[in-house]
């Protein structure tokens, strides 16, 4: 649940505000405590890598501009599997040149060698 909240770019207080029922409220409490422990240990989890990057880009536009200039072309494979946070990050980076390349999979893709004897 915490990872899903981070993928939707919801901070602990935002998630807690919309938590319904005892299960989600407990998850919200754990999320709050979890983030406090990460901060205490100067640590990030995988979802924070994207979420904090987005926060940095929004707070310090010069950093975003630096990376926009650095990455003129952005290739996103398996685009259909991106979550909201990944979508926002790619769009922030691609906004300068509007040159992102988004690739999805074909519906009837087959894997070579599977089912062959």
Order of alpha helices (4+ residues) and beta strands (2+ residues): alpha-alpha-alpha-alpha-alpha-beta-alpha-beta
